[in-house]
Amino acid sequence: MQLKTLILPLLFTLPLTGCSLVYKVDIPQGNYIEAKQVEQLRQGMSQEQVRFLLGNPMNLDSFNHDRWVYLYYFKPGHGEPEQKQLILDFINGALTSITGDYQASASFSQGL
């Protein structure tokens, strides 16, 4: 009798503990950019040079072709989502400014 009272609760709780161990897939979307890539950007770089370094931008402004927006969104299976953006502005095809979640390096304004 005592053995049944110990085993029965275990049989009912084992399937419930497995529910919290469900595997959830990480979902990355957009352009993953590392800080070391942004540190290589220099004022005056051409659009082709920036595209070679960072890849194609996620979003081109329809009204302003001189503004490139790189977006990254990461939703982990467990935990808080992460979102980052990098906005680059060009004048006459040359990089002029960096804004967003990344900091321009100290040597950014030194140009090429």
N, C-alpha and C positions, 0 to 999 in steps of 0.2 A: 504494500500500500504506500509506503513512504517513497519507494522508487518511482511509482507512477506520479506522485505529486511533484517530484523533481523533474521528471522528463517531460511531462505535458506542457508546462510553461515554456520550456526550451524549444519544443517543437513549434509552438505558435510564434515565438519571437524571432527565430532564425530567418524566416522569409521576410520579415519586416526590416531586419537590419541590412539586408541586401539592397533594399530600395534606395538607401542613401549612397550607395556605391555605384550608381549608374554613371556610365562614361558619357561625357558631353564633349562634343568636338569644339576645338578652338576655331574661331572664324576671323581670319585676317582679311581686310579689304583695303584696296587703295595702294598707295606708294609707301613702302617702308623705307624710311630715310634715317640714316645714322648721323649722329652729330659730326663725325669725322668727315662725312661727305659735305656737309654744310660748311665746315671749316675750310674746305678747298675752294669755295666760291670766292671770286674776286670781282670787284666793281669793274665794269667794262668787258666782262666775258660776253662772247656772242651767244645767241640762243642755241646754236649747234653745240657749243662747248658745254653749256649747262645741260642740254638734253643728253649728251654723252655721259656726263657725270651723274645725273639724277634720274635719267629716263624720261619718258613722256609724262607731262603733267596730267593729273587726274581730271582737272577741270580747266578749260580755257574760257575766259570771260567772253561772252558773245558780243559785248559792246566794246570791249577793250582788249584787243589782241596782244597788247603789250603787258598783260598781267597773267601770270601763270600761277595756278593754285595746285599744290600737292597736298592731298588729303590721305590720312591713314586712320583706320578704325579697326580696333582689335577687340573682339568679344571672346574672352576666355570661357571655357566650359564651366569653370567655377571661379568666381571672383568678379571684380569690377571691370567694366569695359574701359578702354583707353582710346583717346582720340587726339590726334595731332594734326597740325596744318602748317604749311610753309607757303608763303606768298612772295613771289618774285615779281618785281616790276622792271620793265625794259623801256628804254628810249632809243629809237632808231636801231633796234636789234641788239643793244648793249645793256647788260645788267646794271641797274642803278641802286636797287634797295631790296632788303630782305626783311620781312615781318612774319609774325606768327609765333609758334611755340619753340622755335630754334633761334639761338643768338648768332649773329654774324661774328666772325672771328675778328680779332684786333687788326689783322692784316687785310681785312676785306676792302677797306678804302684805299689801300696802297695800289690797287689795280694790278694789271698784268705785268 
